[in-house]
Amino acid sequence: MTKFRKHTVIPQLIHPKIDGEVMFPFGPPIYRTEIDHGILDRLIEEGTKQRNNKDLDFRDKLAGNMKTGTSILFPSEQGKNQLRQDADKAIVTKVFEFFEVLQSAHGPDWKNIYTMMNNKALKLEHLWINFQEKGDYNPSHDHSGAFSFVIFGDIDEKIFTENTPKTNSQYAGQLVFHYGEKITGLQQTQLNVKPYKGLMYVFPATLQHYVPPFFTDFTRISISGNYLLESNVR
């Protein structure tokens, strides 16, 4: 299970054989889990090597304002990129765990993701790594595709508190999901996440989210991507 399961008060679904949790913090479900550090470290190592590769600079395709940091694409190379293939296998396993927890909770007659995926397959559209530095930020945005994910590298918790300005919305360096209009104090419209290494979220691609800036010297690394629902071609 993730470190957060015992401390989460919002509704969550669990499965006896799966480590992650499907959460319902507002409307759309979000899957919180952890990924193996082996594949994560390989992605970070390769991304770090390619950080200054201008041909792989992906910033102009993303919402992020990375003035000091950057975002680097892991190219598919016509399906010949072995690291990307290995990452796809590890990540899509987590996506299907998401579906399995929902199926387990709602029963076989629920018209869930399996029905939507009839005669279709999940295809990894893009996979990229973000190097966020002091002052960089991601404004509120969504993604293309059907499902998206984010995985976190090493995080120094000082980014959440060090040199932060006085404010009543202290979310420096966190990931913030938000959905809907707040019409009552009994309602929650956002989920704030203080990430740690290996933490992973899978969520509907159109769910709005953002990352505020932090104000201390550190490189906050995250890996993100989108999955398309693609008709099977035989």
C-alpha positions as CSV (number, residue, x, y, z in Angstrom):
1,M,0.0,0.0,0.0
2,T,1.1,3.6,-0.4
3,K,2.3,5.6,2.6
4,F,-1.0,7.6,2.5
5,R,-3.6,4.9,2.8
6,K,-3.9,4.8,6.6
7,H,-4.1,8.6,6.7
8,T,-6.6,9.3,3.9
9,V,-10.0,10.3,5.1
10,I,-11.6,10.8,1.6
11,P,-13.4,7.8,0.1
12,Q,-11.1,5.2,-1.4
13,L,-11.5,1.7,-2.8
14,I,-9.0,-1.0,-2.1
15,H,-8.4,-4.5,-3.4
16,P,-6.9,-7.3,-1.3
17,K,-4.3,-8.2,-3.9
18,I,-3.4,-4.7,-5.2
19,D,-1.2,-2.2,-3.3
20,G,-2.8,1.0,-4.7
21,E,-6.0,2.8,-3.9
22,V,-8.7,4.3,-6.1
23,M,-9.7,7.6,-4.6
24,F,-12.9,9.7,-5.0
25,P,-11.7,13.1,-3.8
26,F,-14.4,14.9,-5.9
27,G,-15.9,13.5,-9.1
28,P,-13.5,11.5,-11.3
29,P,-11.6,8.6,-9.6
30,I,-7.9,8.9,-9.2
31,Y,-5.6,5.9,-8.7
32,R,-2.7,6.3,-6.3
33,T,0.0,3.7,-6.3
34,E,3.8,3.2,-6.3
35,I,6.1,2.0,-9.1
36,D,9.2,-0.1,-9.0
37,H,12.3,2.1,-8.4
38,G,14.3,0.0,-10.9
39,I,12.4,1.3,-14.0
40,L,12.1,4.7,-12.4
41,D,15.8,5.0,-11.9
42,R,16.5,4.0,-15.5
43,L,14.1,6.7,-16.8
44,I,15.7,9.3,-14.6
45,E,19.2,8.2,-15.6
46,E,18.4,8.4,-19.3
47,G,16.4,11.7,-18.9
48,T,19.4,13.2,-17.1
49,K,21.7,12.2,-19.9
50,Q,19.4,13.8,-22.5
51,R,18.6,16.9,-20.5
52,N,20.5,19.3,-22.8
53,N,19.4,17.5,-26.0
54,K,17.6,20.3,-28.0
55,D,16.1,17.7,-30.3
56,L,14.2,16.2,-27.4
57,D,13.2,19.4,-25.7
58,F,9.4,19.0,-25.2
59,R,8.6,22.3,-23.5
60,D,6.7,23.8,-26.4
61,K,4.2,20.9,-26.4
62,L,3.5,21.3,-22.7
63,A,1.8,23.9,-20.4
64,G,4.8,24.0,-18.0
65,N,6.7,27.2,-17.5
66,M,10.2,25.8,-17.2
67,K,12.5,28.7,-17.5
68,T,15.4,27.2,-15.7
69,G,14.3,23.6,-15.8
70,T,13.2,21.6,-18.9
71,S,11.0,18.8,-20.2
72,I,12.5,16.0,-22.3
73,L,10.7,13.5,-24.5
74,F,11.4,9.8,-24.5
75,P,11.0,9.1,-28.3
76,S,9.4,5.9,-29.5
77,E,11.9,5.4,-32.3
78,Q,9.3,3.5,-34.2
79,G,8.9,1.1,-31.3
80,K,12.7,0.4,-31.0
81,N,13.3,2.3,-27.8
82,Q,13.8,-0.5,-25.3
83,L,13.6,1.7,-22.2
84,R,10.3,3.2,-23.4
85,Q,8.9,-0.2,-24.1
86,D,10.0,-1.4,-20.6
87,A,8.5,1.7,-19.0
88,D,5.2,1.2,-21.0
89,K,4.9,-2.4,-19.6
90,A,5.4,-1.3,-16.0
91,I,3.1,1.7,-16.3
92,V,0.2,0.1,-18.2
93,T,0.2,-2.6,-15.5
94,K,-0.7,0.1,-13.0
95,V,-3.4,1.5,-15.3
96,F,-5.0,-1.9,-15.4
97,E,-4.8,-2.2,-11.7
98,F,-6.8,1.0,-11.6
99,F,-9.5,-0.6,-13.7
100,E,-9.4,-3.9,-11.7
101,V,-10.0,-2.0,-8.4
102,L,-13.0,-0.3,-9.9
103,Q,-14.3,-3.5,-11.4
104,S,-13.9,-5.3,-8.0
105,A,-15.9,-2.6,-6.2
106,H,-18.7,-2.1,-8.7
107,G,-19.2,-5.6,-9.9
108,P,-19.1,-7.3,-13.4
109,D,-22.3,-5.6,-14.6
110,W,-21.0,-2.1,-14.2
111,K,-20.5,-0.4,-17.6
112,N,-16.9,0.6,-16.8
113,I,-13.7,0.9,-18.6
114,Y,-13.8,-2.6,-20.0
115,T,-16.9,-1.7,-21.9
116,M,-15.4,1.5,-23.2
117,M,-12.3,-0.4,-24.3
118,N,-14.3,-2.9,-26.4
119,N,-12.3,-3.5,-29.6
120,K,-9.8,-0.9,-28.5
121,A,-6.3,-0.9,-26.9
122,L,-4.3,1.5,-24.7
123,K,-1.4,3.1,-26.6
124,L,1.3,5.2,-25.0
125,E,1.1,8.5,-26.9
126,H,3.9,10.5,-25.2
127,L,6.3,9.9,-22.4
128,W,8.4,12.7,-20.9
129,I,10.5,13.7,-17.9
130,N,10.2,17.1,-16.2
131,F,13.2,18.8,-14.4
132,Q,11.5,21.6,-12.4
133,E,13.8,24.1,-10.8
134,K,13.3,26.9,-8.3
135,G,10.7,29.3,-9.7
136,D,9.4,27.0,-12.4
137,Y,5.8,26.0,-12.4
138,N,3.0,24.2,-14.2
139,P,-0.2,26.3,-14.5
140,S,-3.6,24.6,-14.4
141,H,-3.9,22.3,-17.4
142,D,-5.1,19.0,-18.7
143,H,-3.7,16.4,-21.1
144,S,-4.5,14.7,-24.4
145,G,-5.6,11.1,-24.6
146,A,-7.8,9.1,-22.3
147,F,-5.7,8.5,-19.2
148,S,-2.6,10.2,-17.9
149,F,-0.1,9.5,-15.2
150,V,2.7,11.1,-13.2
151,I,5.6,9.4,-11.3
152,F,7.9,11.2,-8.9
153,G,11.7,11.0,-8.5
154,D,13.6,12.0,-5.4
155,I,11.9,14.8,-3.4
156,D,13.4,16.9,-0.8
157,E,10.6,18.0,1.6
158,K,12.3,21.4,2.0
159,I,10.7,22.5,-1.3
160,F,7.3,22.5,0.5
161,T,8.3,25.0,3.2
162,E,11.7,26.7,2.6
163,N,11.7,30.3,1.6
164,T,7.9,30.2,0.8
165,P,6.0,33.5,1.0
166,K,3.3,34.2,3.5
167,T,0.0,32.9,2.1
168,N,-3.2,31.1,3.0
169,S,-2.7,28.6,0.1
170,Q,0.7,27.0,0.8
171,Y,1.2,24.4,-1.9
172,A,4.8,25.1,-3.0
173,G,6.1,22.1,-5.0
174,Q,3.0,20.0,-4.6
175,L,0.8,18.4,-7.2
176,V,-2.8,19.8,-7.0
177,F,-5.8,18.2,-8.7
178,H,-9.0,20.2,-8.9
179,Y,-12.5,19.5,-10.2
180,G,-15.9,21.2,-10.0
181,E,-17.3,24.2,-8.3
182,K,-17.3,24.6,-4.5
183,I,-20.8,25.3,-3.3
184,T,-20.6,24.0,0.3
185,G,-18.0,23.6,3.0
186,L,-18.9,19.9,3.0
187,Q,-17.5,19.5,-0.5
188,Q,-13.9,19.0,-1.6
189,T,-12.9,20.3,-5.0
190,Q,-9.1,19.8,-4.9
191,L,-6.6,17.2,-3.8
192,N,-3.1,18.4,-2.7
193,V,-0.2,15.9,-2.9
194,K,3.2,16.2,-1.3
195,P,5.1,13.6,-3.5
196,Y,7.8,11.2,-2.6
197,K,10.0,8.9,-4.7
198,G,8.1,6.2,-6.5
199,L,4.6,7.7,-5.8
200,M,2.4,7.4,-8.9
201,Y,-1.0,8.7,-9.9
202,V,-3.2,7.6,-12.8
203,F,-6.1,9.9,-13.7
204,P,-8.5,10.9,-16.5
205,A,-6.5,12.9,-19.0
206,T,-8.9,15.8,-18.9
207,L,-8.7,16.3,-15.1
208,Q,-7.3,19.7,-14.4
209,H,-4.1,19.9,-12.3
210,Y,-1.2,22.2,-11.5
211,V,2.1,22.4,-9.8
212,P,3.0,25.7,-8.0
213,P,6.6,27.0,-7.9
214,F,8.9,26.3,-5.0
215,F,11.6,28.8,-3.8
216,T,14.7,26.8,-2.8
217,D,17.5,25.2,-4.8
218,F,16.4,21.7,-5.9
219,T,15.6,19.8,-9.0
220,R,12.1,18.3,-8.7
221,I,11.9,15.4,-11.1
222,S,8.7,13.8,-12.4
223,I,7.8,11.6,-15.3
224,S,4.5,11.9,-17.1
225,G,2.7,10.5,-20.1
226,N,-0.7,9.9,-21.8
227,Y,-2.5,6.8,-23.0
228,L,-4.8,6.8,-26.0
229,L,-7.7,4.5,-26.6
230,E,-6.9,3.2,-30.1
231,S,-9.0,0.9,-32.2
232,N,-7.4,-2.5,-32.8
233,V,-6.1,-2.9,-36.3
234,R,-5.7,-6.5,-37.5
